[in-house]
Each structure stands twice: as C-alpha cells, then as structure tokens.
Amino acid sequence: MPESFLKNRESPHIKTHYNYTKKFRIFQLLFLLKNLAILAQLCYNNNMDTKLKENLKFINDEVFCTYLRTNAPLNPNVYSSHIHNGYELLFFYDGDVDYIIGGSIYHLQKNDLLLIKPAVYHHARILLPHPYERIVIHFKDTSLLQELLPILESADDFYQIQAHSPIKRIFDNLRDCFGVFNKTEYHYLSRHSLNNILINLQYINEHTVKEKIHTNSTLENILLYIDENPTLPLTIASLSEKFNLSPSWIAHSFKKALGTSPSQYINHKKIMYAQSLINMGTSPVQAAEMCSYINYTTFYRQYKKYLGIKPTEDKPL
C-alpha cells in the first residue's frame, strides 16, 4: 500500500469521513433490522388470518364460507363479540376454545358443530395459545329451499359430529377445496354443501347433541326480554327496575359475557329489528318510530354505525 495513502488515512479529515461512514452503516443495519422485524410481524399476522381475509370476497353472497387455520398461536384478544342478521354453521377442527353465544358458553372439541342463529351476540374466546382451525358457512334462511326451513328451525345449537359422519366429510371437502376452486365454483359448492348438511342434520343421533357448559340464567332472561321487546324504550335503568338488579351488576355481566355494554346491545338489537322491518317494506322513518327512536338523526347514525349503510340504502327483499 502506498505510503502517501497511509499518511492520508491519519489526517483528521479522513478520520472524520471514516467515522461518518461507520455510523451511517450502523444506522443502515439498524434500519434493516427494524424492517425485518416489521416484515416478520406482517408474515405472522398474514399466516394467522390469510384464509379468512381471502374469503371475505364472498361476504355479499347469501351463502358464503370462511375458513381459518392458524399455524402460529392465536392472540386471545383477536375476536370481539359481534352480531348479524344471518345464520352460521361453525365446524371446529382444532384449538383450545370456548365459544360464547348470548349468555351461554360452549367448550369446543374436535368435530363440534355450532348453529349460531341470527341477531345473537357471539365470539370465540381463546383459552390457550394453540393453533386454531375452523370453517364456517354463513347463510340466510331466504337462501334455503322451503322444504329445508323446518329442519333449520328444529335444529339444536350444539352437536358432536362423529368422525365417520357425512357431515364431517362435507366440511372436510369444503376445507380441501378452499383456495383451489375459483369464486364461482366455491360459491356453488358452499350452497350445495349447506343443503346437504341440513338434510343430514335431521338424521343425526340424539346422543350427538351436546349441552352448554355454563349459562348465566339471569343474564339470559335479560337478553331474552330485550330480544322480544325491540320496540320498547329500553335502558339500563328500566332493566334494573324490571329484574330488580343493580345497574352495575347488569353492566358488569354484559361486559363479561358479551364484551359490550347494555346500551350498545340494546341499540344494536333495535337497529337489526329496524332493518328487518325495512326489508319487509316499512319506511325508515316508520321503522325508527316503531323502535322507539325519538330522534331520526340518532337512528340514522346508529344504522350506519352498526350496518355500514344508510337506512334508505336498505331495500325490501
């Protein structure tokens, strides 16, 4: 190496340049590591719910399917309580999960089948961070043949499906075809599978019907009262007086079981009932009045909040 170069390296200017370059490279390395960490987190999140996100494209259909399989442990706080005007058939494959439906709790085991009815708050509660796998058929009764409606109405809420059951084979086929069939093909498969499952449900053995593991009977009575009286001007104060309970007990029970407040629950139920009225031809203004809304603006805002659309955008079915 030339002597002149060695001398130059010892100069203050060259030292400053080398120090700056060294700091810049350290900064680059830290920046790269930070981005790698972000990328790893994104991969983790996508790994958890890619299948679920992909299948949301079926959300506008009257029958659609969502499949979720997590290879990584699922965050216990991923699922919040929700409600909608449709049915769900949930087939459980794997995980350590309690499923809350209204005021009842069901501990899920492999091959369990849940029938979740419309306008009922429900959510999964992850007990231990094990991989979680399930498939759900979402549907409305208007999508079914008239001959199948009595089967749906008489069906139980909770079944243990045997390993050799045709129902399990149907769900296995839906799982295996997910991501393989295109949207149209999978849509037809989901409709056909739903009809097939309901037909098989009427021949299922009685011993496969499972019991809920826990229920808060007092809370269930309150929920039933709210469900049956969406036209009344309900408040936590009126519920407290009706059931001779303290407002704080009611609020705590709602939050613990449903993850929501009594007022949120009441408002959501009223809006869903109003939607059913509008779908039957009632005007939005009349629907608001029937559900005890004094102010249409409040009704309008809550309708958009809970359903994502304006009342005037909902049409009779």
Stockholm file with secondary structure:
# STOCKHOLM 1.0

chainA/1-317         MPESFLKNRESPHIKTHYNYTKKFRIFQLLFLLKNLAILAQLCYNNNMDTKLKENLKFINDEVFCTYLRTNAPLNPNVYSSHIHNGYELLFFYDGDVDYIIGGSIYHLQKNDLLLIKPAVYHHARILLPHPYERIVIHFKDTSLLQELLPILESADDFYQIQAHSPIKRIFDNLRDCFGVFNKTEYHYLSRHSLNNILINLQYINEHTVKEKIHTNSTLENILLYIDENPTLPLTIASLSEKFNLSPSWIAHSFKKALGTSPSQYINHKKIMYAQSLINMGTSPVQAAEMCSYINYTTFYRQYKKYLGIKPTEDKPL
#=GR chainA/1-317 SS CCHHHHHHHTSHHHHHHHHHHHHHHHHHHHHHHHHHHHHHHHHHHHHHHHHHHHHGGGTTSSEEEEEEECSSCCCTTSCCCBCCSSEEEEEEEESCEEEEETTEEEECCTTEEEEECTTCCEEEEESSCCCCEEEEEEECGGGSCGGGHHHHHHCCSEEECCTTCHHHHHHHHHHHHTTTSCHHHHHHHHHHHHHHHHHHHTTSCGGGBCCCSEECHHHHHHHHHHHHCTTSCCCHHHHHHHHTCCHHHHHHHHHHHHSSCHHHHHHHHHHHHHHHHHHTTCCHHHHHHHTTCSCHHHHHHHHHHHHSSCGGGCCCC
#=GC SS_cons         CCHHHHHHHTSHHHHHHHHHHHHHHHHHHHHHHHHHHHHHHHHHHHHHHHHHHHHGGGTTSSEEEEEEECSSCCCTTSCCCBCCSSEEEEEEEESCEEEEETTEEEECCTTEEEEECTTCCEEEEESSCCCCEEEEEEECGGGSCGGGHHHHHHCCSEEECCTTCHHHHHHHHHHHHTTTSCHHHHHHHHHHHHHHHHHHHTTSCGGGBCCCSEECHHHHHHHHHHHHCTTSCCCHHHHHHHHTCCHHHHHHHHHHHHSSCHHHHHHHHHHHHHHHHHHTTCCHHHHHHHTTCSCHHHHHHHHHHHHSSCGGGCCCC
//
